[in-house]
Amino acid sequence: MSDPGQFSDPRVLTLFAVLAVATGAWLAAGLRARARRSRTPMARVWHPQESVPLTPAEELAFGRVVSRLSLTSTGRLR
């Protein structure tokens, strides 16, 4: 017979089991929260610059940035 290893103590096995269950629950809760967030639209946040009218050059520059950040039909950024 061999000597019992350091991980054969029931307390150590219980500790590993509790850690495994806690990690699984934490990961599942995080994935569920991420899925829930992706289904609901983001709340619109007011920005101070929204009350200031943009010049035509600023509007054009903003439109160029937004069009480059929009998703293509495959769901990827341009």
N, C-alpha and C positions, 0 to 999 in steps of 0.2 A: 504494500500500500504506500502511496505517496503522501507527503504532507499536504494538508489542506492549503489551498492558495489564499492569498489575501482577499480575494473577492468571494470567497465561500461563506463569509460571515453574513447571516440573514439581514443584519442592519445595513450592510453595504448594498446587498441586492435590493432591499426596500428603497434605499436612497436612489439608486439608479432607476428603479421603476417609477418612483414619484417624479424624478426629473424628466423621464421620458414622457410621462403622461402630461406633465405641466407644459413641456415644450410642444407637444402635439396640440394641446388646447390653445396655446398662445398662437401657434401658426394658423390653426383653423380660424380663430377669431380674427386674426389679421387679414386673412384671405377673404373672409366673409365681409369684413368692413371695406376692403378695397373694391370688391364686387358691388357692394351697395352704393359706394361713392360714384362708381363709373356709370351706374344706371341713372342717377339724378343729375340734372344740369347744374353747373356751378352757379352760385349766386352772383348776381352782378354787383360789382364793387364800384362805388363812385370814386372818381379820381378828380383832384382839383383842376386839372387841365381841361376837363370836360366843359367847364363853364366859360372857357376862353376860346373864342373863335379862331380856327386855324387859317393861315394864309393858303392860297392855292398851291404854292410850292410845298408847304408842309403836308397838305392833304395828299398831294401826289407822292411824296416820299413815304408817307404812312401807308398808302395803298400799295406801293411796291413792296414794302416790308411784309405786309399782311399777305399779299399774293404769294410771296416766296415761302411763307410759313404755312400756307394752306395745304391740306392733304390732297394727294392725287387720287385717281380712281383706285389705285392699289392700296391706298391707306398709308402711303409713305410721304415724307416731306419732300418737296421739290429740291 
